[in-house]
């Protein structure tokens, strides 16, 4: 099983809003996935900060993310 397939399996199993009386299943599913996206983005940003603190180069970070060095710097460099 690939990492992506395994992650998808976990994402599909995540149910926080499902069964809420305040929304239908479609809305609950969208809210569940949005919560996962937000958490993943936060974890990714934290991982990039840690990688930089550990001496990783922007090129390596970009390669790991599948984007350019410049794209990684633009997205994850600390805001001044």
Order of alpha helices (4+ residues) and beta strands (2+ residues): alpha-alpha-alpha-alpha
